[in-house]
Amino acid sequence: MHSFEVRGGKKLNGAIIPQGAKNEALQIISAVLLTPEEVTISNIPDIIDVNLLIELLGEMNVKVNRISRDTCIFRADDVNIDYLHSEAYKKKSGRLRGSVMLAGPMLARFRKAFIPKPGGDKIGRRRLDTHIIGFEKLGASFIYHEEDGFFHLDAPDLKGATMLLDEPSVTGTANIVMAASMAKGTTTIYHAACEPYIQQLCRMLNRMGARISGIGSNMLTIEGVDYLGGTTHRMLPDMIEVGSFIGLAAMTQSDITIKGAGIEHLGMIPEKFQQLGIQMNFSGDDIHIPSQDSYEIQTFLDGSVMTIYDHPWPGFTPDLLSIVLVTAIQAKGSVLIHQKMFESRLFFVDKLIDMGARIVLCDPHRAVVIGLEREQALRGITMSSPDIRAGVALLIAALSAEGKSIIQNIEQIDRGYQDIDGRLRMLGADIKRIQE
């Protein structure tokens, strides 16, 4: 097991390039199963979750040629379907939430799929109902086998259907879109997720020969086709990394430029950090965050305390609430953070309180941050990363704190952030990876 040893209190300086989008990668790479032709994907993040998915495809006999660190050529012309019901697949896929994304393309092309119980981090309940109900409406049947822990899905005759999703699930929408792309007839998905990642997937599928309209809206229409071909695709910059670097710059009073940030795809992310009082300059596709001695949280027009909460796109992404929370610690003013989606995602705040933050955890979904206004620095402590986003929030806190911090269980951080310690050292951070 590895940990990060961080000596905080240093102002950072320089430019950093965000990795390819993790959440997009899990969908796009799964989609290579839809065709026997070559699919070339670039700007792939070199992180644990994505590499596990690529390994899974390789073990399914998908030909994988990683021509560079961020580019792969896939060819799924000899897929071993039986592997999907093996103990080896169950063991590996159970470690990865993204493995559920294989179900849609497998149903579309091979008419059967196996889904293990969800894996990944411990941030709360992650249900599969949206996926399963959507597949059922397309004509798939499923049985949960207690003895092997798999959902068994069969779809000898996928047919288009009209459906209203019970929640605008990103992975659920992506899975249903991939399954419907090769179903007979027309599928209409209302209350669909419309995140940039979904838009990217739909445009990629259309280049492969799919017929998807309504891209960017919450109603998608998919006319099924008999065959999908090869294509090339480049992933967007990771919006969660972009938000993380904005918060990092503010907390550490650093001067950082985020190069190639994909500004047009960030939605209201910059606006939410501006509500914390963080200055940003936009030049082309770059974001410059100048060093600030202080930043003040805005209030609502009636003077009431600012509330920042997650909401389906184009609302604020839940993956950045942990970063907003930690960034508010040194602000002037107060903010209520309301995490609606996951009931355990705020449970890392006890570690921030131990570091000297003024935070009131109201319940599993809400926390009030009372800014320290730089009157005192956080103090370094030993702590453990419970999930990907909380891990980076703790890392930001440690980089701003006085003294030494140890962050354990950094495998969680490595699941979502590529060589984060190496890239931070290039900005001047005092961080090293140690064996425990």
C-alpha positions, 0 to 999 in steps of 0.5 A: 500500500502506498501513501502520499507524504505532503508538506503543505503551505507552498504556493504553486506556479505553472501550467498543467494539462488536464487528462482525458475525461474518466467518465467519458472513457468508460463509456467510449471504450465499452462502445468498441464492442459494438463493431468488429472493425477498428476503433481508435481512441485518443486522449485516454487517461492512464488511470486505474479504472480505465486501465482495468476496463482495457484489461477486461476487453483484452481478456475478452479477446478484443485486440488492443494496441496501445500505440502511446500512453493516451491512444489505443486501437481496438478491434473486437472481431473475435469476442469471447462471450463466455469469458463474461460469465467466468470467475476471473471476469467477476473478480476483476469487474467487481472492482470496477463500477464502469464494467456495467457499461459493457452490458449495453453493447453486449446486448446490442451485438451478441444479445446477452450480457452479464452484470456483476454487482456494482464495484468501485468506491464507497460513496453510497448506494449506486443502483442498477435499476435504470439500466435493467428497466431500460433493457427490459423495455427493449425486450431483454429479460434478466434474472439475478443469480444469487449463487454467482452474484451476476445479473443474467440478461438475454435479448434474442429480439431487441426492439425499439421502445419509448421510455421515461427514465426514473432518473437521468442516469449518465451510465444508464442513458449511455447503456440504453443508447448503446443497446438501442443503437442496434435494436429493431425500430425506433427508441425514444428516451425521455428524461435522458442524461445530457452531459457532454460525455453522453453527447460525445458517445452519441456523436461517436456512435453516429460516426459509426453509422448509428442514427441518434437525434436530440443530442444535447437534450433530455430526449434522445431518439435512436433509430436502430441499425443492423451494423456499426463500423469503425471510427476514431474518437478523441476524448474531452479534457476531464472537467472534474480535474479542471475544477480540482485545479481551480480549487487547488489554486485558490486554496494554496494562493497559487498562480496556475494556468490550466491548458486546454481546459475544454471551456465550452464543455464545462457548463456552470463549473467556472461560475460556481467557483466564481461564486466562492470569489475565485478570480479566473481569466479565460484565454482561448481554451486556457483558464488562468487562476491568479494568486489571491490573498483572499476570496469572498463567498457571494450571498444570494440577492436577499443576503441569505447564505449561498447554497451550492448543490448538485443537479443533473446536467446542465446543473452542477456535477456532484463530483465537484462538491467535495472540491467546492467544500474544501475550497470554501474552508479558507474563504471569507463567508459561509456556504451550505453544501448540499450533496443530494445524490450520494448519502456518504460523500460528505463523511470525509469532513471529519478529517478536515475538522481535525485539520482545523476547518470550521464545518458543521455536518448537518446530516449525510447530505448537507454541510455548512462551511464557515470560512477561516478567511486565512486567519489560521492555516490548516494543520497537517494530519494523517488521514485516509482517502475514502473515495476518488473525489474526497481523496483529492479534496483531502490532498488539496487541504494537505497542500494548503496546510502547515506541516506534514500530512500523510494521505493513506489509501491513495489507490482511490485517488489513482483510480481517477487522477493520472500521475497526480503527484508527478504533475503537482511536483512540476508546479512546485508541490512538496509531495512524494509517494511512500510505501507503508 
